[in-house]
Amino acid sequence: MRIKIRLYGQLRKHIPQLIDGQSTAGWLELPLGTTVQDACQKLGIDLTEVLLIDINGQKVDLGTTLSDGDTLGFFPMISGG
């Protein structure tokens, strides 16, 4: 299956592993039955860097199974003052 990955902030460093990588998004080929956690591992994303994960605009957890055509977004922890 093919899903779109959207990465924000410092998480954009993982884009080179995406197919057709762009500035904040790209496509990734994954087997059917892949979970959000599986996708994180494939991309090499350290979950301590992630504040929020969504699929098609809906907040999800790591055990959520992805479907063909989904858009999976990763939002980083934010610091500052």
C-alpha positions in Angstrom: 0.0 0.0 0.0 1.1 3.6 -0.5 0.6 6.3 2.2 1.5 10.0 2.3 3.8 11.0 5.2 3.7 14.6 6.4 6.6 15.6 8.7 6.9 19.0 10.5 9.7 20.8 12.3 12.8 18.9 13.1 11.1 15.7 12.0 11.7 16.7 8.4 15.2 15.2 8.6 13.5 11.8 7.9 12.2 12.9 4.5 15.1 11.5 2.5 13.8 8.0 3.2 10.5 8.8 1.5 9.6 8.2 -2.1 9.3 11.4 -4.0 10.3 13.4 -1.0 9.3 17.0 -0.9 9.8 19.8 1.7 7.4 18.5 4.3 5.8 15.4 2.7 6.4 12.3 0.6 5.0 8.9 -0.3 6.0 5.7 1.4 5.3 2.1 0.3 4.4 -0.2 3.2 2.8 -3.7 3.4 -0.8 -4.2 4.3 -1.4 -4.3 8.0 1.3 -1.8 8.9 0.6 0.2 12.1 1.7 3.7 12.9 4.4 2.3 15.1 5.7 0.2 12.2 5.8 3.3 10.0 7.8 5.2 12.7 10.4 2.4 12.9 10.7 2.3 9.1 11.3 6.1 9.0 13.7 6.0 12.0 11.6 8.4 14.0 12.4 8.6 17.7 9.0 8.7 19.4 10.4 10.9 22.1 10.5 13.7 19.5 6.8 13.3 18.6 4.0 15.2 20.2 1.1 14.3 18.0 0.4 11.8 15.3 -2.6 12.0 13.0 -4.1 10.0 10.1 -6.2 12.1 7.7 -6.5 14.8 10.3 -7.6 12.6 13.2 -5.4 12.0 16.2 -4.4 8.4 16.5 -2.2 6.1 18.6 0.7 3.9 17.7 -1.4 0.8 17.3 -3.6 2.2 14.6 -3.5 0.3 11.3 -2.9 2.3 8.2 -4.9 2.0 5.0 -3.9 2.6 1.4 -4.0 6.3 0.5 -3.9 7.5 4.2 -2.0 10.7 5.1 0.0 10.1 8.2 1.3 13.3 10.0 3.9 13.6 12.7 4.1 16.8 14.8 7.2 17.4 16.9 7.6 18.4 20.5 7.9 22.2 20.7 10.1 24.1 23.1 10.7 27.7 23.6 9.6 30.6 25.6 
